[in-house]
Amino acid sequence: MYSKTRVLIVDDSALMRKYLREIIEEDRELEVVGAARDGREAVELNISLEPDVITMDINMPRMDGLTAIQHIMARRPCPVLVVSSLTQKGALTTFEALELGAVDYVPKPDGTVSLSIKNAAREIRDKIKAVRRVRVGALKYKINTGSGPAGSAPPAKPVAASGESEKLVLIGVSTGGPKTLMEILPHLPDDFGAPVVVVQHMPGTFTRPFADRLNRECRIEVRESEEGMPLVPGRAVVARGGVHLRIDRRPGEKICRLRHSHRPADALYKPSVEVAFRSALECVDARGLVAVLLTGMGDDGADAMVDIRQGGGLTIAEAEETAVVWGMPGEAVKRGGASVVLPHYAIAGALIKAVH
């Protein structure tokens, strides 16, 4: 006998509640124990039903999802999976929900009442099972608004216009990534001496708002990737969603540039960590690479970590104790691709030491 994961659905649309129930109950390991029409009901049912996971809509009457998450985390913390619309506005509210305590999100394919939500059925089920294991009480992050981690942002973010860097930092991350990156990037100093490339599994409409949000919190500059953008020290680049990011150095050029590509077309994720990491190996000596694999389901990037380590690069895998899902970093460890295994709160220090 095994214990089913008990799920509470929260959505103001009766049709969405019906679809989500059907999607969830297709998996024998999952059980819907209740459904709430708004945030106020969600707070009450979280107490009375004691679910393992809550799927949370954001825009609802009486009490919206953001307010409900705050009450849930204060009264009976429970892993919350946000089900939000696939728009820039949806992205902004999703990141607010993550800052308030939600663990992860699933975008609705076509709006608030998504008739094609079943296209995301597998992702919904997989993420419910993944976030059940999260210890919500351990996910209390201090997020500053509009300032760096020290309490005040520098008036300007100096970025070298050109020039070579001896190091290139690569970061691959998926489920639980936005929270984890907030524990790392804001702690890098404004004179950080290497470019940083972040490959986060995220829809295309989400990556620019996410990069802008990180930019407000970080001392270094953070931007969404652009075709032909040069990699320069003191700038972090978030790979654009929906396409692969490749790192390229043309003959005669001293610096690397970013390229977007739809190949391989059959890759499970766009952007793919594996694709980005391997492209870096093609144009940068492995000894100059610092590759980091953070929380995420699956094994994207694990094989590339092995090759980077064997080539003499520094490879860091997030420790199981802090990973929301120890899939990607766990696979890197199992395959021998991790030089170092560290909790997320120690990774910024390791990067500073490796680069400086």
C-alpha positions as CSV (number, residue, x, y, z in Angstrom):
1,M,0.0,0.0,0.0
2,Y,1.2,3.5,-0.7
3,S,-0.1,6.8,0.4
4,K,-1.8,8.9,-2.3
5,T,-0.9,12.6,-2.7
6,R,-3.9,14.5,-1.5
7,V,-4.6,17.6,-3.7
8,L,-6.8,20.6,-3.1
9,I,-7.9,22.5,-6.3
10,V,-8.4,26.2,-6.1
11,D,-10.0,28.0,-9.1
12,D,-13.0,30.2,-9.5
13,S,-14.0,28.5,-12.8
14,A,-16.2,25.4,-12.4
15,L,-14.9,24.2,-15.8
16,M,-11.3,24.6,-14.7
17,R,-12.0,22.7,-11.5
18,K,-13.6,19.9,-13.5
19,Y,-10.7,19.7,-15.9
20,L,-8.0,19.8,-13.2
21,R,-9.8,17.1,-11.2
22,E,-9.9,14.8,-14.3
23,I,-6.2,15.5,-15.1
24,I,-5.1,14.8,-11.5
25,E,-7.2,11.7,-10.9
26,E,-5.9,10.0,-14.1
27,D,-2.8,9.2,-11.9
28,R,-3.5,6.6,-9.3
29,E,-0.9,8.2,-7.0
30,L,-3.0,11.4,-6.8
31,E,-6.3,12.1,-5.1
32,V,-8.4,15.3,-5.2
33,V,-9.7,15.8,-1.7
34,G,-11.5,19.1,-2.3
35,A,-12.1,22.1,-4.5
36,A,-12.3,25.8,-3.6
37,R,-13.9,28.6,-5.6
38,D,-11.8,31.4,-4.1
39,G,-8.9,32.1,-1.8
40,R,-11.1,32.4,1.3
41,E,-12.4,28.8,0.8
42,A,-8.9,27.6,0.1
43,V,-7.6,28.9,3.4
44,E,-10.5,27.2,5.3
45,L,-10.2,23.9,3.4
46,N,-6.4,23.8,3.8
47,I,-7.1,23.7,7.6
48,S,-10.0,21.2,7.5
49,L,-8.8,18.8,4.8
50,E,-5.0,19.0,5.4
51,P,-4.0,18.4,1.7
52,D,-0.5,17.5,0.7
53,V,-0.5,19.9,-2.3
54,I,-2.6,22.9,-3.4
55,T,-3.1,24.0,-7.0
56,M,-3.8,27.7,-6.9
57,D,-5.4,30.0,-9.4
58,I,-4.4,33.7,-8.9
59,N,-7.4,35.9,-10.2
60,M,-10.4,35.0,-8.0
61,P,-13.2,36.9,-6.3
62,R,-13.4,37.6,-2.5
63,M,-9.8,36.6,-1.9
64,D,-7.2,36.3,-4.7
65,G,-4.5,33.6,-4.9
66,L,-1.7,35.9,-3.7
67,T,-3.5,36.8,-0.5
68,A,-4.6,33.2,0.0
69,I,-1.0,32.0,-0.2
70,Q,0.1,34.4,2.5
71,H,-2.7,33.1,4.8
72,I,-1.9,29.5,4.0
73,M,1.8,29.9,4.8
74,A,1.0,31.7,8.0
75,R,-1.6,29.2,9.3
76,R,-0.8,25.8,7.9
77,P,2.1,25.8,5.4
78,C,1.5,23.6,2.4
79,P,3.2,23.2,-1.0
80,V,1.4,25.4,-3.5
81,L,1.6,24.9,-7.2
82,V,0.4,28.1,-9.0
83,V,-1.7,27.5,-12.2
84,S,-1.4,30.8,-14.0
85,S,-2.1,32.3,-17.4
86,L,0.6,32.2,-20.0
87,T,0.9,36.0,-20.4
88,Q,3.4,38.7,-19.2
89,K,0.8,39.8,-16.6
90,G,0.5,36.1,-15.6
91,A,4.2,35.9,-15.3
92,L,4.4,38.9,-13.0
93,T,1.8,37.6,-10.6
94,T,3.4,34.1,-10.7
95,F,6.7,35.5,-9.6
96,E,4.9,37.4,-6.8
97,A,3.3,34.1,-5.7
98,L,6.7,32.4,-5.7
99,E,8.1,35.2,-3.5
100,L,5.2,34.8,-1.1
101,G,5.8,31.0,-0.6
102,A,4.5,29.1,-3.6
103,V,6.9,26.3,-4.7
104,D,6.4,26.2,-8.5
105,Y,4.0,27.0,-11.3
106,V,2.3,25.6,-14.4
107,P,1.2,28.1,-17.1
108,K,-2.3,27.7,-18.5
109,P,-1.8,27.3,-22.3
110,D,-4.5,29.8,-23.4
111,G,-5.7,32.2,-20.7
112,T,-7.5,32.2,-17.4
113,V,-10.1,29.7,-18.4
114,S,-7.9,27.4,-20.5
115,L,-9.8,25.0,-22.8
116,S,-6.5,23.3,-23.7
117,I,-5.3,22.9,-20.1
118,K,-5.1,19.1,-20.8
119,N,-2.1,19.8,-23.0
120,A,-0.3,20.5,-19.7
121,A,-1.7,17.4,-18.0
122,R,1.6,15.5,-17.6
123,E,3.4,18.6,-16.3
124,I,0.7,19.2,-13.7
125,R,0.8,15.7,-12.4
126,D,4.6,15.5,-12.4
127,K,4.9,18.8,-10.6
128,I,2.3,17.9,-8.0
129,K,4.2,14.7,-7.1
130,A,7.5,16.6,-7.1
131,V,6.4,19.5,-4.8
132,R,4.8,17.2,-2.3
133,R,8.2,16.3,-1.0
134,V,9.1,20.0,-0.4
135,R,9.4,21.1,3.2
136,V,7.6,24.4,2.9
137,G,8.8,25.6,6.3
138,A,12.4,25.4,4.9
139,L,11.5,27.7,1.9
140,K,11.5,31.0,3.6
141,Y,13.4,33.4,1.4
142,K,14.2,37.0,2.1
143,I,13.3,38.9,-1.0
144,N,14.1,42.6,-1.1
145,T,12.0,44.8,-3.4
146,G,13.9,47.0,-5.7
147,S,17.2,46.7,-3.9
148,G,20.2,44.4,-3.6
149,P,20.8,42.0,-0.8
150,A,22.7,44.5,1.2
151,G,19.6,46.7,1.4
152,S,20.5,49.3,-1.3
153,A,21.2,48.9,-4.9
154,P,24.2,50.7,-6.5
155,P,23.2,53.7,-8.6
156,A,24.6,52.1,-11.7
157,K,25.6,48.6,-12.8
158,P,28.9,48.8,-14.6
159,V,29.3,46.3,-17.4
160,A,32.4,45.9,-19.5
161,A,31.7,46.9,-23.1
162,S,34.0,44.3,-24.4
163,G,37.0,42.1,-23.5
164,E,37.8,38.6,-22.6
165,S,37.1,36.9,-19.3
166,E,39.1,34.0,-18.0
167,K,35.9,32.3,-16.7
168,L,32.4,31.7,-17.9
169,V,29.7,30.7,-15.4
170,L,26.9,28.5,-16.7
171,I,23.8,27.8,-14.6
172,G,21.1,25.3,-15.5
173,V,17.9,25.1,-13.5
174,S,14.2,24.0,-13.7
175,T,11.5,23.2,-11.1
176,G,11.9,25.6,-8.2
177,G,14.4,27.7,-10.1
178,P,13.1,31.2,-9.6
179,K,13.4,31.0,-5.8
180,T,16.8,29.3,-5.9
181,L,18.3,31.8,-8.3
182,M,17.1,34.5,-5.9
183,E,19.4,32.9,-3.3
184,I,22.4,33.0,-5.6
185,L,22.5,35.9,-8.1
186,P,21.8,38.8,-5.8
187,H,24.8,37.8,-3.8
188,L,27.3,38.3,-6.7
189,P,29.2,41.5,-6.4
190,D,28.9,44.3,-9.0
191,D,32.6,43.7,-9.9
192,F,32.0,40.0,-10.6
193,G,34.6,39.1,-13.1
194,A,32.9,36.7,-15.4
195,P,29.8,36.5,-17.6
196,V,26.9,34.4,-16.3
197,V,24.5,32.4,-18.5
198,V,21.3,31.1,-16.9
199,V,19.2,28.5,-18.6
200,Q,15.9,28.2,-16.8
201,H,13.1,26.0,-18.1
202,M,10.5,28.7,-18.6
203,P,8.0,29.8,-21.3
204,G,9.0,32.6,-23.7
205,T,6.5,35.1,-22.2
206,F,8.0,34.6,-18.7
207,T,11.7,35.0,-19.3
208,R,11.9,38.8,-19.9
209,P,9.8,39.6,-16.8
210,F,11.9,37.2,-14.8
211,A,15.1,38.8,-16.1
212,D,13.8,42.2,-15.2
213,R,12.8,41.1,-11.7
214,L,16.3,39.6,-11.1
215,N,17.9,42.8,-12.5
216,R,16.1,44.8,-9.8
217,E,17.4,42.5,-7.1
218,C,21.0,42.0,-8.3
219,R,24.1,44.0,-8.1
220,I,25.2,42.7,-11.5
221,E,23.1,43.5,-14.6
222,V,20.6,40.8,-15.6
223,R,19.0,40.7,-19.1
224,E,17.1,38.3,-21.3
225,S,19.2,36.9,-24.1
226,E,19.3,38.6,-27.5
227,E,20.7,37.3,-30.8
228,G,24.3,38.3,-31.1
229,M,24.6,39.6,-27.6
230,P,28.2,39.6,-26.4
231,L,29.1,37.8,-23.1
232,V,30.8,40.3,-20.8
233,P,31.9,40.2,-17.2
234,G,29.4,41.7,-14.7
235,R,26.3,40.7,-16.7
236,A,24.0,37.7,-16.3
237,V,21.9,36.6,-19.2
238,V,18.7,34.6,-18.8
239,A,18.1,32.3,-21.8
240,R,14.9,33.3,-23.7
241,G,12.2,30.8,-23.4
242,G,10.9,28.8,-26.4
243,V,14.3,28.6,-28.2
244,H,17.7,27.0,-27.5
245,L,20.5,29.2,-26.4
246,R,24.0,28.6,-27.9
247,I,27.3,30.2,-27.1
248,D,29.4,30.9,-30.1
249,R,32.8,32.4,-30.9
250,R,33.4,33.3,-34.5
251,P,36.9,33.1,-36.1
252,G,38.9,36.2,-35.2
253,E,36.6,37.3,-32.3
254,K,37.9,37.4,-28.8
255,I,34.6,37.4,-27.1
256,C,31.7,34.9,-27.2
257,R,28.2,35.8,-28.4
258,L,24.8,34.3,-27.9
259,R,22.8,32.6,-30.7
260,H,19.2,31.4,-30.7
261,S,18.3,28.2,-32.4
262,H,15.3,25.8,-32.7
263,R,17.6,22.8,-33.2
264,P,17.5,20.1,-32.0
265,A,13.7,20.4,-32.6
266,D,12.9,17.2,-30.6
267,A,14.6,18.4,-27.3
268,L,12.3,18.0,-24.3
269,Y,13.0,21.6,-23.1
270,K,13.5,24.8,-25.0
271,P,15.9,26.2,-23.8
272,S,17.9,23.1,-23.1
273,V,20.6,23.1,-20.5
274,E,22.4,20.4,-22.3
275,V,22.5,22.3,-25.6
276,A,23.7,25.5,-23.9
277,F,26.4,23.8,-21.8
278,R,27.7,21.8,-24.8
279,S,27.9,24.8,-27.0
280,A,30.1,26.5,-24.4
281,L,32.4,23.5,-24.5
282,E,32.8,24.0,-28.3
283,C,34.2,27.6,-28.0
284,V,35.6,27.9,-24.5
285,D,38.4,25.7,-22.9
286,A,36.7,23.5,-20.3
287,R,39.1,24.8,-17.7
288,G,37.6,28.2,-18.0
289,L,34.0,27.0,-17.3
290,V,32.2,27.0,-14.0
291,A,29.0,25.0,-14.5
292,V,26.2,24.8,-11.9
293,L,23.2,22.5,-12.0
294,L,20.4,23.4,-9.7
295,T,17.0,22.1,-8.7
296,G,14.9,20.5,-11.4
297,M,13.1,17.3,-12.6
298,G,14.8,15.0,-15.1
299,D,18.5,15.0,-16.2
300,D,18.9,18.0,-18.5
301,G,22.5,19.1,-18.4
302,A,23.8,16.1,-16.4
303,D,25.9,14.6,-19.3
304,A,27.4,17.9,-20.2
305,M,28.4,18.4,-16.6
306,V,30.4,15.1,-16.9
307,D,32.3,16.3,-19.9
308,I,33.0,19.8,-18.4
309,R,34.4,18.2,-15.3
310,Q,36.5,15.7,-17.3
311,G,37.9,18.6,-19.3
312,G,39.1,20.4,-16.2
313,G,36.2,22.7,-15.5
314,L,34.6,23.3,-12.1
315,T,31.1,21.7,-11.8
316,I,28.8,22.4,-8.9
317,A,25.6,20.4,-8.2
318,E,23.0,21.7,-5.7
319,A,22.8,19.5,-2.6
320,E,19.7,17.4,-2.0
321,E,19.1,19.2,1.3
322,T,18.1,22.4,-0.4
323,A,16.9,21.3,-3.9
324,V,13.2,21.6,-4.4
325,V,13.6,18.6,-6.7
326,W,16.9,16.7,-6.7
327,G,16.6,15.4,-10.2
328,M,19.0,17.3,-12.5
329,P,21.7,17.9,-9.8
330,G,21.2,14.4,-8.5
331,E,21.8,12.9,-11.9
332,A,25.0,15.0,-12.3
333,V,26.2,13.6,-9.0
334,K,25.3,10.0,-9.9
335,R,27.1,10.2,-13.3
336,G,30.3,11.7,-11.8
337,G,29.7,15.2,-13.2
338,A,29.9,17.1,-9.9
339,S,33.2,18.4,-8.6
340,V,31.4,19.9,-5.7
341,V,28.0,19.4,-4.1
342,L,26.7,22.4,-2.2
343,P,23.5,23.8,-0.7
344,H,22.1,26.7,-2.6
345,Y,23.1,29.2,0.0
346,A,26.8,28.3,-0.4
347,I,26.9,28.5,-4.2
348,A,27.3,32.3,-4.6
349,G,30.4,32.2,-2.4
350,A,31.8,29.3,-4.4
351,L,31.3,31.2,-7.6
352,I,33.0,34.3,-6.3
353,K,36.0,32.3,-5.1
354,A,36.2,30.4,-8.5
355,V,36.1,33.7,-10.5
356,H,38.1,36.0,-8.3
